């Protein structure tokens, strides 16, 4: 489901859940456990999150499984994705790099934004399609406007359109893009730069940096968990998820 290896003081966490690296609670539990392992390993000085599945970073939540969940199960899964994962990355004490190939959507975007650096293959695509499947990209209401501005964020979040790596870089959402064949090598090169620095100063520096940029982000993450849990109980969510699973267009009723 997720592979783990350490080489030259860098931990590589590789998503390996074909065909699209869909997120389940077991997937999140494994990811959290591996990040904790990297955090606690004094030999690890940087972390890379990438995919072992060609052409895919992470397509987001496993919607067929999500649809069958109870409200309490939904709250638990979204809490791990939005709040626990973000909190863990914030306190990791080591820089983390997301290396994105192929499509990053929904929950895949939520995983990527917990990292300190986002690198993308020039073939990568991004998007927030949640509204079209009966959900809301709630964590990104806190995250995205801070990076791209209120008006561009609204357009991306409420149209759900996909955009390429070049646009993601121009928006400031991605650090840089490189040819797909060079992506993991570039992530490793950057990780090696971080790993060569003082681990103590990196830990202290990252902690100070995270405090400086928080600006209520943790509170926003907790609120986003509640928002998605509330949305899950709506008729619109049931229709959107059913339409996605049944491969048809949703039929929205008036509010």
Backbone as JSON, one array per atom type, in Angstrom:
{
  "sequence": "XXXXXXXXXXXXXXXXXXXXXXXXXXXXXXXXXXXXXXXXXXXXXXXXXXXXXXXXXXXXXXXXXXXXXXXXXXXXXXXXXXXXXXXXXXXXXXXXXXXXXXXXXXXXXXXXXXXXXXXXXXXXXXXXXXXXXXXXXXXXXXXXXXXXXXXXXXXXXXXXXXXXXXXXXXXXXXXXXXXXXXXXXXXXXXXXXXXXXXXXXXXXXXXXXXXXXXXXXXXXXXXXXXXXXXXXXXXXXXXXXXXXXXXXXXXXXXX",
  "N": [[0.83, -1.22, 0.0], [1.85, 1.32, 0.9], [5.18, 2.05, 0.43], [8.44, 2.06, 2.02], [11.62, 3.44, 2.46], [15.02, 4.12, 3.38], [17.71, 6.11, 2.55], [20.9, 7.52, 2.42], [20.34, 9.35, 4.51], [17.79, 10.16, 3.9], [14.36, 9.63, 3.98], [12.16, 7.84, 1.98], [8.88, 7.82, 1.13], [6.66, 5.96, -0.5], [3.79, 5.93, -2.36], [1.81, 3.17, -3.06], [-0.61, 1.98, -4.12], [-2.29, 0.71, -6.3], [-5.09, 1.21, -8.6], [-4.87, 4.02, -8.56], [-3.84, 5.1, -6.27], [-5.76, 5.53, -4.25], [-7.23, 6.98, -1.33], [-7.76, 5.44, 1.71], [-8.91, 4.69, 5.06], [-7.08, 2.87, 6.12], [-4.9, 3.37, 4.46], [-4.26, 6.0, 5.23], [-3.61, 5.54, 7.93], [-1.31, 4.0, 7.63], [0.37, 5.84, 6.28], [0.59, 7.87, 8.23], [1.85, 6.41, 10.28], [4.3, 5.85, 9.06], [5.38, 8.39, 8.66], [5.67, 9.12, 11.32], [7.59, 7.26, 12.02], [9.76, 8.15, 10.43], [10.07, 10.66, 11.6], [10.96, 9.97, 14.17], [13.34, 8.69, 13.73], [16.62, 9.21, 14.1], [18.55, 9.14, 12.19], [17.35, 9.96, 9.88], [17.0, 12.79, 7.89], [15.55, 14.22, 6.08], [12.49, 14.01, 4.19], [10.76, 12.38, 1.58], [7.76, 12.34, -0.22], [6.24, 10.39, -2.57], [5.12, 8.66, -5.57], [4.79, 5.22, -6.38], [3.27, 4.28, -8.36], [2.89, 4.41, -11.75], [2.26, 7.48, -13.4], [0.44, 8.5, -11.57], [-0.15, 10.41, -8.69], [-1.88, 10.82, -6.36], [-5.23, 10.13, -6.29], [-7.13, 10.92, -4.51], [-9.76, 10.5, -2.03], [-11.03, 7.17, -1.58], [-13.84, 6.89, -3.02], [-15.97, 5.1, -3.31], [-15.74, 3.47, -1.04], [-15.85, 5.48, 0.87], [-18.45, 6.39, 0.54], [-19.91, 4.4, 1.74], [-19.48, 4.74, 4.39], [-20.1, 5.46, 7.88], [-21.34, 8.44, 9.59], [-19.61, 8.92, 11.81], [-17.37, 7.48, 11.07], [-16.61, 8.86, 8.77], [-15.91, 11.33, 9.91], [-13.68, 10.53, 11.36], [-11.89, 9.67, 9.34], [-11.56, 12.0, 7.75], [-10.62, 13.66, 9.71], [-8.09, 12.54, 10.19], [-6.92, 12.98, 7.68], [-7.06, 15.79, 7.24], [-6.46, 17.13, 9.75], [-4.79, 15.54, 11.6], [-2.67, 14.62, 9.95], [-1.64, 17.03, 8.97], [-0.83, 18.22, 11.39], [1.12, 16.43, 12.22], [3.04, 16.64, 10.15], [3.71, 19.3, 10.54], [5.05, 19.19, 12.97], [7.21, 17.61, 12.35], [9.92, 18.14, 12.3], [11.78, 17.93, 10.35], [12.51, 18.64, 6.93], [10.01, 18.13, 4.4], [9.21, 16.77, 1.22], [7.0, 16.82, -1.44], [6.66, 14.91, -4.31], [5.23, 15.12, -7.26], [3.62, 13.22, -9.65], [1.63, 12.78, -12.59], [-1.86, 12.8, -11.91], [-3.08, 14.85, -9.34], [-5.55, 15.09, -7.11], [-8.33, 16.28, -5.14], [-8.26, 14.65, -2.11], [-5.63, 13.92, -2.57], [-4.4, 16.32, -3.17], [-4.7, 17.42, -0.66], [-2.96, 15.87, 0.87], [-0.51, 16.54, -0.35], [-0.17, 19.3, 0.25], [0.57, 19.33, 2.88], [3.24, 19.08, 2.95], [6.55, 20.62, 2.92], [7.78, 21.42, 0.6], [6.77, 21.38, -2.78], [7.24, 19.57, -5.56], [6.77, 19.08, -9.04], [6.1, 16.92, -11.79], [6.42, 17.8, -15.24], [4.25, 16.89, -16.56], [2.25, 16.67, -14.72], [-1.01, 17.16, -13.28], [-3.53, 19.17, -11.68], [-6.25, 19.78, -9.38], [-9.48, 20.63, -7.95], [-12.02, 18.89, -7.57], [-14.17, 18.49, -5.89], [-16.77, 19.69, -5.45], [-18.22, 18.81, -7.63], [-18.72, 16.2, -7.08], [-20.27, 16.06, -4.87], [-19.06, 16.91, -2.52], [-16.98, 19.08, -0.46], [-14.02, 21.03, -0.86], [-12.81, 21.6, 1.73], [-10.52, 22.06, 3.44], [-8.87, 23.46, 1.78], [-10.02, 25.91, 1.56], [-8.94, 27.29, 3.62], [-6.24, 27.06, 3.06], [-5.6, 27.67, 0.25], [-6.33, 30.43, -0.55], [-4.4, 31.93, 0.81], [-2.12, 31.51, -0.6], [-2.55, 31.9, -3.41], [-4.24, 34.05, -3.53], [-7.45, 35.58, -2.9], [-9.37, 35.73, -5.06], [-8.46, 34.23, -7.25], [-8.26, 31.81, -5.94], [-10.96, 31.28, -5.33], [-12.02, 30.9, -7.89], [-10.65, 28.55, -8.75], [-11.42, 26.68, -6.78], [-14.21, 26.61, -6.91], [-14.96, 26.23, -9.55], [-13.74, 23.83, -10.13], [-12.03, 23.12, -12.13], [-9.34, 21.5, -13.92], [-5.77, 22.01, -13.85], [-2.49, 22.63, -15.2], [1.02, 21.78, -14.52], [2.67, 23.97, -15.08], [0.96, 26.18, -14.74], [0.4, 25.81, -12.05], [2.88, 26.36, -10.9], [3.12, 29.07, -11.63], [1.11, 30.16, -10.09], [2.16, 29.9, -7.6], [1.67, 27.66, -6.17], [3.11, 25.37, -6.5], [6.51, 24.48, -6.1], [8.48, 24.09, -8.17], [8.54, 22.82, -11.58], [9.61, 19.89, -13.32], [11.0, 17.78, -15.94], [9.24, 14.67, -16.19], [10.77, 12.3, -16.02], [12.9, 13.12, -14.53], [12.02, 13.79, -12.05], [12.01, 12.39, -9.47], [14.75, 12.24, -9.04], [15.36, 14.95, -8.86], [13.94, 15.59, -6.54], [15.38, 14.03, -4.72], [17.88, 15.28, -4.93], [17.32, 17.81, -3.86], [16.51, 17.03, -1.29], [18.93, 16.03, -0.36], [20.4, 18.37, -0.09], [19.09, 19.56, 2.08], [19.56, 17.55, 3.98], [22.24, 17.76, 4.44], [22.58, 19.8, 6.18], [22.63, 21.15, 9.58], [20.95, 18.98, 11.72], [19.8, 19.75, 14.16], [19.53, 22.56, 13.96], [17.86, 22.63, 11.75], [15.57, 21.43, 12.8], [14.84, 23.28, 14.81], [14.58, 25.56, 13.25], [12.54, 24.88, 11.44], [10.4, 24.54, 13.2], [10.1, 27.18, 14.15], [9.47, 28.45, 11.75], [7.02, 27.22, 11.08], [5.41, 28.09, 13.19], [5.37, 30.8, 12.58], [3.95, 30.95, 10.17], [1.47, 29.93, 10.71], [-1.02, 31.3, 11.51], [-3.69, 30.76, 12.37], [-4.16, 28.43, 10.96], [-4.28, 25.79, 11.95], [-6.62, 25.84, 13.47], [-8.39, 26.33, 11.4], [-8.16, 23.91, 10.02], [-9.34, 22.11, 11.78], [-11.95, 23.1, 11.72], [-12.53, 22.57, 9.06], [-12.71, 19.79, 9.02], [-15.09, 19.4, 10.44], [-16.84, 20.67, 8.66], [-16.78, 19.03, 6.32], [-17.75, 16.69, 7.44], [-20.35, 17.47, 8.09], [-21.38, 18.05, 5.54], [-21.41, 15.49, 4.48], [-23.73, 14.38, 5.41], [-25.74, 15.39, 3.81], [-28.3, 15.52, 1.24], [-27.34, 16.24, -1.23], [-24.68, 15.39, -1.18], [-25.0, 12.63, -1.04], [-26.19, 12.17, -3.54], [-24.17, 13.11, -5.27], [-21.98, 11.4, -4.74], [-23.13, 8.94, -5.38], [-23.61, 9.31, -8.12], [-21.0, 9.55, -9.05], [-19.91, 6.99, -8.5], [-21.64, 5.45, -10.03], [-21.0, 6.35, -12.5], [-22.27, 8.53, -13.89], [-23.91, 11.68, -14.65], [-24.53, 13.91, -11.97], [-27.74, 14.68, -10.55], [-28.84, 17.56, -9.47], [-30.83, 18.81, -6.86], [-32.96, 21.65, -6.14], [-31.83, 24.04, -3.67]],
  "CA": [[0.0, 0.0, 0.0], [2.84, 2.4, 0.91], [6.53, 1.53, 0.64], [9.3, 2.94, 2.82], [13.04, 3.13, 2.42], [15.89, 5.2, 3.81], [19.01, 6.09, 1.89], [21.64, 8.78, 2.53], [19.65, 10.2, 5.48], [16.51, 10.59, 3.35], [13.29, 8.63, 3.96], [11.26, 7.93, 0.83], [7.57, 7.21, 1.37], [6.16, 5.79, -1.87], [2.43, 5.43, -2.44], [1.78, 2.0, -3.94], [-1.96, 1.45, -3.97], [-2.86, 0.82, -7.65], [-4.51, 1.89, -9.77], [-4.8, 5.49, -8.49], [-3.43, 5.48, -4.91], [-6.92, 6.05, -3.54], [-7.04, 7.09, 0.11], [-8.67, 4.79, 2.65], [-8.43, 4.9, 6.43], [-5.87, 2.06, 6.28], [-3.84, 4.1, 3.76], [-3.87, 7.12, 6.09], [-2.94, 4.99, 9.11], [0.03, 3.6, 7.21], [1.12, 7.06, 6.02], [0.88, 8.51, 9.5], [2.83, 5.59, 10.98], [5.61, 5.99, 8.41], [5.88, 9.73, 8.98], [6.13, 9.06, 12.71], [8.85, 6.5, 11.98], [10.78, 9.06, 9.92], [10.28, 11.7, 12.63], [11.66, 9.43, 15.34], [14.61, 8.11, 13.32], [17.63, 10.27, 14.13], [19.34, 9.05, 10.96], [16.59, 10.58, 8.79], [17.1, 14.25, 7.95], [14.58, 14.77, 5.14], [11.47, 13.03, 3.8], [10.14, 12.55, 0.27], [6.52, 11.64, -0.51], [6.13, 10.22, -4.02], [4.28, 7.53, -5.97], [5.37, 4.1, -7.12], [2.31, 3.94, -9.41], [3.16, 5.3, -12.88], [1.24, 8.41, -13.86], [-0.51, 8.9, -10.53], [0.32, 10.74, -7.35], [-2.96, 10.35, -5.48], [-6.5, 10.61, -6.85], [-8.03, 11.35, -3.44], [-10.46, 9.49, -1.25], [-11.71, 6.05, -2.21], [-15.21, 7.37, -2.86], [-16.9, 3.98, -3.13], [-15.67, 3.12, 0.37], [-16.29, 6.65, 1.63], [-19.9, 6.44, 0.43], [-20.5, 3.4, 2.65], [-19.06, 5.03, 5.76], [-21.01, 6.13, 8.81], [-20.87, 9.8, 9.9], [-18.46, 8.89, 12.71], [-16.22, 7.0, 10.28], [-16.22, 9.99, 7.92], [-15.23, 12.31, 10.76], [-12.37, 9.97, 11.71], [-11.02, 9.67, 8.16], [-11.24, 13.38, 7.38], [-9.77, 14.18, 10.78], [-6.72, 12.09, 9.94], [-6.42, 13.59, 6.45], [-6.93, 17.24, 7.36], [-5.89, 17.64, 10.99], [-3.68, 14.76, 12.16], [-1.56, 14.61, 9.01], [-1.06, 18.38, 8.98], [-0.16, 18.41, 12.68], [2.32, 15.59, 12.21], [4.02, 17.26, 9.26], [4.15, 20.54, 11.16], [5.99, 18.86, 14.03], [8.12, 16.56, 11.88], [11.29, 18.51, 12.64], [12.61, 17.67, 9.17], [11.78, 19.08, 5.73], [9.37, 17.09, 3.59], [9.06, 17.15, -0.18], [6.05, 16.05, -2.25], [7.07, 14.79, -5.71], [3.93, 14.78, -7.85], [3.49, 12.78, -11.04], [0.26, 12.5, -12.99], [-2.97, 13.56, -11.38], [-3.28, 15.07, -7.91], [-6.91, 15.6, -6.98], [-9.01, 16.1, -3.88], [-7.44, 14.28, -0.97], [-4.23, 13.92, -2.98], [-3.96, 17.7, -2.95], [-4.64, 17.63, 0.79], [-1.72, 15.25, 1.33], [0.64, 17.29, -0.87], [0.01, 20.61, 0.88], [1.16, 19.22, 4.21], [4.7, 19.07, 2.79], [7.21, 21.92, 2.91], [8.14, 21.69, -0.79], [6.02, 20.59, -3.75], [7.81, 19.47, -6.9], [5.82, 18.42, -9.94], [6.49, 16.59, -13.15], [5.8, 18.73, -16.19], [3.01, 16.26, -17.02], [1.31, 16.6, -13.6], [-2.19, 18.01, -13.31], [-4.07, 19.44, -10.36], [-7.63, 20.23, -9.4], [-10.32, 20.49, -6.76], [-13.31, 18.54, -8.17], [-15.09, 18.01, -4.85], [-18.16, 20.15, -5.63], [-18.87, 18.03, -8.68], [-19.04, 14.84, -6.59], [-21.06, 16.14, -3.66], [-18.26, 17.22, -1.34], [-16.37, 20.4, -0.46], [-12.58, 21.0, -0.6], [-12.86, 22.54, 2.85], [-9.21, 22.44, 3.95], [-8.25, 24.38, 0.83], [-10.55, 27.24, 1.81], [-7.96, 27.9, 4.52], [-4.9, 27.0, 2.49], [-5.34, 28.21, -1.08], [-6.33, 31.9, -0.67], [-3.16, 32.49, 1.35], [-1.05, 31.33, -1.58], [-2.84, 32.44, -4.75], [-5.16, 35.18, -3.43], [-8.87, 35.24, -2.71], [-10.18, 35.61, -6.26], [-8.01, 33.07, -8.01], [-8.63, 30.62, -5.16], [-12.39, 31.01, -5.49], [-12.22, 30.34, -9.24], [-10.17, 27.16, -8.81], [-12.15, 25.82, -5.86], [-15.63, 26.52, -7.19], [-15.18, 25.66, -10.88], [-13.25, 22.46, -10.13], [-11.28, 22.82, -13.35], [-7.98, 21.01, -13.74], [-4.74, 22.91, -14.38], [-1.24, 21.92, -15.37], [2.11, 22.1, -13.61], [3.16, 25.32, -15.35], [0.07, 27.12, -14.06], [0.57, 25.63, -10.6], [4.08, 27.11, -10.54], [2.84, 30.5, -11.77], [0.25, 30.53, -8.98], [2.88, 29.76, -6.34], [1.2, 26.46, -5.49], [4.16, 24.37, -6.67], [7.84, 25.09, -6.06], [8.95, 24.09, -9.56], [8.25, 21.59, -12.31], [10.75, 19.33, -14.05], [10.57, 16.63, -16.74], [8.8, 13.57, -15.34], [11.86, 11.34, -15.82], [13.88, 13.7, -13.62], [11.35, 14.29, -10.85], [12.5, 11.79, -8.23], [16.15, 12.64, -8.9], [15.36, 16.34, -8.37], [13.52, 15.54, -5.13], [16.5, 13.51, -3.95], [18.91, 16.31, -4.89], [16.9, 18.83, -2.89], [16.55, 16.42, 0.04], [20.34, 15.93, 0.03], [20.79, 19.71, 0.36], [18.57, 19.7, 3.44], [20.17, 16.55, 4.86], [23.62, 18.16, 4.73], [22.56, 20.87, 7.17], [22.53, 20.73, 10.98], [19.61, 18.5, 12.08], [19.27, 20.54, 15.28], [19.09, 23.85, 13.46], [16.71, 22.39, 10.89], [14.4, 21.2, 13.66], [14.46, 24.55, 15.45], [14.16, 26.49, 12.21], [11.22, 24.51, 10.9], [9.4, 24.83, 14.23], [9.88, 28.62, 14.15], [8.8, 28.77, 10.49], [5.63, 26.78, 11.16], [4.7, 29.01, 14.08], [5.23, 32.09, 11.92], [3.0, 30.92, 9.06], [0.23, 29.25, 11.08], [-2.11, 32.27, 11.32], [-4.99, 30.12, 12.53], [-4.35, 27.31, 10.04], [-4.71, 24.59, 12.68], [-8.04, 26.01, 13.78], [-9.1, 26.15, 10.14], [-8.17, 22.49, 9.69], [-10.37, 21.49, 12.62], [-13.24, 23.51, 11.18], [-12.74, 21.88, 7.78], [-13.16, 18.43, 9.34], [-16.51, 19.51, 10.78], [-17.58, 21.03, 7.45], [-16.94, 17.86, 5.46], [-18.62, 15.74, 8.15], [-21.71, 17.98, 7.93], [-21.76, 17.88, 4.14], [-21.63, 14.07, 4.23], [-25.1, 14.05, 5.76], [-26.7, 16.05, 2.94], [-28.81, 14.79, 0.07], [-26.45, 16.55, -2.36], [-23.52, 14.52, -1.08], [-25.42, 11.26, -1.41], [-26.39, 12.14, -4.98], [-22.89, 13.29, -5.94], [-21.18, 10.18, -4.62], [-23.8, 7.89, -6.16], [-23.38, 9.58, -9.54], [-19.6, 9.23, -9.35], [-19.74, 5.54, -8.5], [-22.44, 4.9, -11.13], [-20.46, 6.93, -13.74], [-23.29, 9.36, -14.56], [-23.95, 13.04, -14.18], [-25.45, 14.06, -10.83], [-28.97, 15.5, -10.72], [-28.9, 18.37, -8.25], [-32.13, 19.39, -6.52], [-32.86, 23.02, -5.62], [-31.5, 24.12, -2.25]],
  "C": [[0.86, 1.26, 0.0], [4.18, 1.78, 1.26], [7.38, 2.56, 1.38], [10.74, 2.49, 2.68], [13.83, 4.36, 2.85], [17.24, 5.03, 3.13], [19.64, 7.48, 2.01], [20.88, 9.8, 3.38], [18.31, 10.73, 4.98], [15.52, 9.43, 3.37], [12.4, 8.88, 2.75], [10.0, 7.13, 1.14], [6.85, 7.18, 0.03], [4.76, 5.18, -1.87], [2.38, 4.3, -3.47], [0.46, 1.26, -3.76], [-2.68, 1.57, -5.32], [-4.38, 0.65, -7.61], [-4.27, 3.38, -9.59], [-4.34, 5.99, -7.12], [-4.58, 6.14, -4.14], [-6.71, 5.98, -2.03], [-8.15, 6.38, 0.86], [-8.16, 5.09, 4.06], [-7.15, 4.1, 6.67], [-4.67, 2.74, 5.61], [-3.34, 5.24, 4.65], [-3.14, 6.63, 7.34], [-1.51, 4.59, 8.79], [0.91, 4.84, 6.96], [1.52, 7.75, 7.31], [1.95, 7.74, 10.27], [4.22, 5.75, 10.38], [6.2, 7.37, 8.64], [6.37, 9.79, 10.42], [7.46, 8.31, 12.8], [10.0, 7.38, 11.49], [11.1, 10.15, 10.94], [11.17, 11.2, 13.75], [13.03, 8.83, 15.01], [15.65, 9.22, 13.21], [18.51, 10.26, 12.89], [18.66, 9.73, 9.78], [16.62, 12.1, 8.96], [16.19, 14.95, 6.96], [13.67, 13.65, 4.68], [10.93, 13.39, 2.42], [8.86, 11.73, 0.22], [6.36, 11.58, -2.03], [5.26, 9.0, -4.3], [5.09, 6.47, -6.7], [4.45, 3.65, -8.24], [2.52, 4.9, -10.58], [1.97, 6.2, -13.21], [0.23, 8.85, -12.83], [0.24, 9.31, -9.27], [-0.71, 10.22, -6.35], [-4.25, 10.97, -5.97], [-7.47, 11.07, -5.78], [-8.7, 10.19, -2.74], [-11.03, 8.37, -2.12], [-13.21, 6.29, -2.02], [-16.23, 6.25, -2.7], [-16.92, 3.54, -1.67], [-16.2, 4.25, 1.24], [-17.82, 6.73, 1.66], [-20.58, 5.5, 1.43], [-20.22, 3.7, 4.12], [-20.2, 5.63, 6.58], [-20.5, 7.55, 9.07], [-19.65, 9.82, 10.82], [-17.2, 8.42, 12.0], [-15.7, 8.1, 9.36], [-15.43, 11.0, 8.73], [-13.83, 11.82, 11.1], [-11.41, 10.04, 10.53], [-10.61, 11.09, 7.8], [-10.39, 14.03, 8.45], [-8.32, 13.78, 10.61], [-6.11, 12.81, 8.73], [-6.14, 15.08, 6.62], [-6.11, 17.66, 8.57], [-4.66, 16.86, 11.45], [-2.46, 14.78, 11.24], [-0.86, 15.97, 8.97], [-0.28, 18.63, 10.26], [1.15, 17.63, 12.73], [3.4, 16.2, 11.32], [4.57, 18.55, 9.88], [5.2, 20.29, 12.22], [7.03, 17.84, 13.64], [9.57, 16.86, 12.25], [12.28, 18.33, 11.51], [11.83, 18.13, 7.95], [11.19, 17.9, 4.97], [9.08, 17.64, 2.21], [8.02, 16.23, -0.82], [6.53, 16.08, -3.68], [5.88, 14.25, -6.49], [4.07, 14.42, -9.32], [2.01, 12.59, -11.34], [-0.74, 13.38, -12.28], [-2.92, 13.64, -9.86], [-4.63, 15.75, -7.76], [-7.38, 15.43, -5.54], [-8.09, 15.83, -2.71], [-5.96, 14.19, -1.3], [-3.62, 15.29, -2.85], [-3.8, 17.97, -1.46], [-3.38, 17.02, 1.39], [-0.52, 16.11, 0.92], [0.88, 18.58, -0.11], [0.53, 20.53, 2.3], [2.68, 19.25, 4.14], [5.25, 20.49, 2.71], [7.56, 22.37, 1.5], [7.25, 20.82, -1.67], [6.71, 20.69, -5.1], [6.82, 18.71, -7.77], [6.49, 18.05, -11.25], [5.79, 17.55, -14.1], [4.5, 18.18, -16.77], [1.94, 16.19, -15.92], [0.13, 17.53, -13.83], [-2.8, 18.08, -11.91], [-5.53, 19.87, -10.48], [-8.35, 19.94, -8.11], [-11.74, 20.16, -7.23], [-14.41, 18.21, -7.16], [-16.54, 18.43, -5.06], [-18.92, 19.32, -6.65], [-19.24, 16.62, -8.23], [-19.72, 14.88, -5.22], [-20.29, 16.42, -2.39], [-17.77, 18.67, -1.42], [-14.87, 20.26, -0.17], [-12.24, 21.9, 0.59], [-11.49, 22.97, 3.36], [-8.55, 23.48, 3.05], [-8.86, 25.77, 0.9], [-9.62, 28.01, 2.75], [-6.61, 28.06, 3.82], [-4.72, 27.86, 1.23], [-5.37, 29.74, -1.16], [-5.06, 32.55, -0.16], [-2.03, 32.45, 0.31], [-1.35, 32.07, -2.88], [-3.74, 33.68, -4.7], [-6.61, 34.72, -3.46], [-9.57, 34.92, -4.03], [-9.75, 34.44, -7.13], [-8.35, 31.78, -7.27], [-10.1, 30.28, -5.36], [-12.65, 30.37, -6.86], [-11.81, 28.88, -9.31], [-11.05, 26.24, -7.97], [-13.61, 25.61, -6.25], [-15.95, 26.15, -8.64], [-14.76, 24.2, -10.91], [-12.41, 22.11, -11.34], [-9.89, 22.28, -13.02], [-7.0, 22.02, -14.34], [-3.4, 22.19, -14.34], [-0.15, 22.42, -14.44], [2.64, 23.51, -13.82], [2.27, 26.36, -14.68], [0.22, 27.02, -12.55], [1.81, 26.39, -10.11], [3.8, 28.61, -10.59], [1.97, 31.02, -10.63], [0.98, 30.52, -7.64], [2.46, 28.54, -5.55], [2.24, 25.35, -5.51], [5.5, 25.08, -6.72], [8.45, 25.21, -7.44], [8.49, 22.81, -10.24], [9.46, 21.2, -13.13], [10.23, 18.21, -14.94], [10.27, 15.42, -15.85], [9.93, 12.59, -15.03], [12.89, 11.83, -14.8], [13.31, 14.04, -12.25], [11.93, 13.71, -9.56], [13.96, 12.16, -7.99], [16.24, 14.08, -8.37], [14.94, 16.4, -6.91], [14.67, 15.04, -4.25], [17.64, 14.53, -3.85], [18.57, 17.38, -3.85], [16.95, 18.29, -1.47], [17.99, 16.32, 0.55], [20.87, 17.28, 0.51], [20.33, 19.92, 1.8], [19.29, 18.78, 4.41], [21.6, 16.92, 5.24], [23.7, 19.24, 5.81], [22.44, 20.31, 8.58], [21.12, 20.23, 11.29], [18.98, 19.32, 13.21], [18.75, 21.89, 14.81], [17.89, 23.71, 12.53], [15.44, 22.19, 11.71], [13.92, 22.5, 14.28], [13.93, 25.54, 14.41], [12.79, 26.16, 11.65], [10.13, 24.8, 11.93], [9.07, 26.32, 14.26], [9.12, 29.04, 12.89], [7.32, 28.39, 10.56], [4.81, 27.65, 12.09], [4.41, 30.32, 13.37], [4.14, 32.08, 10.85], [1.64, 30.35, 9.46], [-0.99, 30.14, 10.87], [-3.5, 31.62, 11.38], [-5.23, 28.92, 11.65], [-4.84, 26.06, 10.77], [-6.18, 24.67, 13.05], [-8.89, 25.82, 12.53], [-9.2, 24.69, 9.74], [-9.25, 21.77, 10.5], [-11.76, 21.84, 12.12], [-13.56, 22.82, 9.87], [-13.22, 20.45, 7.98], [-14.66, 18.44, 9.64], [-17.36, 19.82, 9.55], [-17.84, 19.81, 6.58], [-17.86, 16.83, 6.12], [-20.09, 16.16, 8.03], [-22.22, 17.75, 6.52], [-22.1, 16.43, 3.85], [-23.07, 13.67, 4.52], [-26.15, 14.65, 4.85], [-27.14, 15.17, 1.78], [-27.91, 15.02, -1.14], [-25.22, 15.66, -2.35], [-23.88, 13.09, -1.49], [-25.59, 11.15, -2.92], [-25.07, 12.24, -5.73], [-22.04, 12.03, -5.9], [-21.8, 9.03, -5.41], [-23.54, 8.08, -7.65], [-21.95, 9.24, -9.94], [-19.4, 7.72, -9.46], [-20.46, 4.9, -9.69], [-22.03, 5.46, -12.49], [-21.55, 7.65, -14.55], [-23.2, 10.78, -14.02], [-24.91, 13.16, -12.99], [-26.65, 14.93, -11.21], [-29.17, 16.27, -9.43], [-30.31, 18.92, -8.06], [-31.94, 20.81, -6.02], [-32.56, 23.01, -4.13], [-32.75, 24.36, -1.44]]
}
